[in-house]
Each structure stands twice: as C-alpha cells, then as structure tokens.
Amino acid sequence: KRVAEVKLLPMLTVDMENKENGSLDVKNSVENGRPLDPADWAVTDVVNYFRTAGFEEQANAFQEQEIDGKSLLLMTRNDVLTGLSLKLGPALKIYEYHVKPLQTQHLKNNSL
C-alpha cells in the first residue's frame, strides 16, 4: 500500500499545481525530457523513447507516421507489426516490451 501512495504523490502534486496556476511543475511531470504520462508525449518524445530503447532505425517509422503519445497508447499489435512497415523481429519486440507495457502502465495510473 505504501508503494502506491509514493507513486501517487508526484502526480497529485502536478494536478494541484496545474489547477492553481495553469502550469505544470516540470520537476514532477518530466523524466528524461519527456512527460511522465505517455499520453502527453509529442511525436518527438515517442521517437526519442524508441531511440533510447535501442531502436534507432525503427524510431523513424514513428516520426513518418506521426505517432504521438496518444496514438501510441491506442496502437494494436497489428498496427505495430504491419502499419509501421517494420521488420517483424524488431516490431514484435517494440510491441511486447514497449507499447504493451506503456499501455498497461497508463491504464493502471489512470484507473485509480
């Protein structure tokens, strides 16, 4: 129970500060130059995420298809495997080890 409370605190801080002064507290809402919630990622954030994860070549496909964070969270396995014109091996890894876990984490964080 304590772990969940610790994870929530920065998000709650961001929400409260956002409501009070209309701007996000950058320290709590940004990690590695990207917003913590993938839903808030711009296309460049998505591209940089996959470059950092070791998918330099494949990251360009997200740029070409203009996949931002909201789009990324909506992607199906089929979208990743066929819609991005990637080789099957990297596409499977991208979906299973990155897209799916990001979607799962986003759902957990937003269903509390």
C-alpha positions as CSV (number, residue, x, y, z in Angstrom):
1,K,0.0,0.0,0.0
2,R,2.8,2.4,0.8
3,V,4.4,1.9,-2.6
4,A,1.2,3.0,-4.4
5,E,1.0,6.1,-2.2
6,V,4.6,7.1,-3.0
7,K,3.9,6.8,-6.7
8,L,0.7,8.9,-6.5
9,L,2.3,11.8,-4.7
10,P,4.2,13.4,-7.6
11,M,1.1,13.0,-9.8
12,L,-1.2,14.6,-7.2
13,T,1.3,17.5,-6.8
14,V,1.3,18.1,-10.6
15,D,-2.5,18.0,-10.7
16,M,-2.9,20.5,-7.8
17,E,-0.3,22.9,-9.2
18,N,-1.7,22.7,-12.6
19,K,-5.1,23.7,-11.3
20,E,-3.8,26.6,-9.2
21,N,-1.5,28.4,-11.6
22,G,-2.2,26.8,-15.0
23,S,1.3,25.5,-15.5
24,L,2.8,22.1,-14.7
25,D,5.5,21.6,-12.2
26,V,8.3,20.5,-14.5
27,K,10.2,18.6,-11.9
28,N,7.4,16.3,-11.2
29,S,5.9,15.9,-14.6
30,V,9.0,15.3,-16.8
31,E,11.5,12.5,-16.9
32,N,14.4,12.3,-19.4
33,G,13.0,15.3,-21.1
34,R,9.6,13.5,-21.7
35,P,6.4,14.0,-19.8
36,L,5.9,11.0,-17.4
37,D,2.5,10.1,-18.9
38,P,2.9,8.8,-22.4
39,A,-0.4,10.3,-23.3
40,D,1.3,13.7,-23.1
41,W,4.2,12.7,-25.4
42,A,4.7,14.6,-28.6
43,V,5.9,12.7,-31.8
44,T,9.5,13.7,-30.9
45,D,9.1,12.2,-27.4
46,V,7.9,8.9,-28.9
47,V,10.8,8.9,-31.4
48,N,13.3,9.7,-28.7
49,Y,11.9,7.0,-26.4
50,F,12.4,4.3,-29.1
51,R,15.9,5.7,-30.0
52,T,16.9,5.5,-26.3
53,A,15.5,1.9,-26.1
54,G,17.9,0.9,-28.9
55,F,15.5,1.1,-31.9
56,E,17.3,3.9,-33.7
57,E,16.3,2.7,-37.2
58,Q,12.7,1.8,-36.3
59,A,12.1,5.1,-34.4
60,N,12.0,6.9,-37.7
61,A,8.8,5.0,-38.6
62,F,7.0,6.6,-35.6
63,Q,8.1,10.0,-37.0
64,E,7.0,9.3,-40.5
65,Q,3.6,8.0,-39.3
66,E,3.3,11.0,-36.9
67,I,2.7,8.7,-33.8
68,D,2.4,10.8,-30.7
69,G,1.8,9.5,-27.2
70,K,-2.0,9.3,-27.5
71,S,-1.6,7.4,-30.8
72,L,1.0,5.1,-29.3
73,L,-1.4,4.2,-26.5
74,L,-4.1,3.3,-29.0
75,M,-1.9,1.1,-31.2
76,T,-2.8,-2.6,-31.5
77,R,-0.3,-5.4,-32.1
78,N,-1.4,-5.4,-35.7
79,D,-0.7,-1.7,-36.1
80,V,2.8,-2.1,-34.9
81,L,3.5,-5.3,-36.9
82,T,2.0,-4.1,-40.2
83,G,1.2,-0.4,-40.1
84,L,4.7,0.9,-39.5
85,S,6.4,-1.2,-42.2
86,L,9.0,-2.6,-39.8
87,K,10.8,-5.8,-39.9
88,L,8.9,-8.5,-37.9
89,G,11.6,-9.1,-35.3
90,P,12.0,-5.5,-34.1
91,A,8.3,-4.9,-34.5
92,L,7.4,-7.8,-32.1
93,K,9.9,-6.5,-29.5
94,I,8.6,-3.0,-29.8
95,Y,5.1,-4.1,-29.2
96,E,5.7,-6.7,-26.5
97,Y,8.4,-4.9,-24.5
98,H,7.4,-1.3,-25.0
99,V,4.0,-0.4,-26.4
100,K,2.0,-3.0,-24.4
101,P,3.7,-2.3,-21.1
102,L,3.3,1.5,-21.7
103,Q,-0.4,0.9,-22.3
104,T,-0.8,-1.3,-19.2
105,Q,1.0,1.2,-17.0
106,H,-1.1,4.1,-18.4
107,L,-4.3,2.2,-17.7
108,K,-3.2,1.4,-14.1
109,N,-2.2,5.0,-13.4
110,N,-5.4,6.4,-14.8
111,S,-7.9,4.0,-13.2
112,L,-7.0,4.9,-9.6
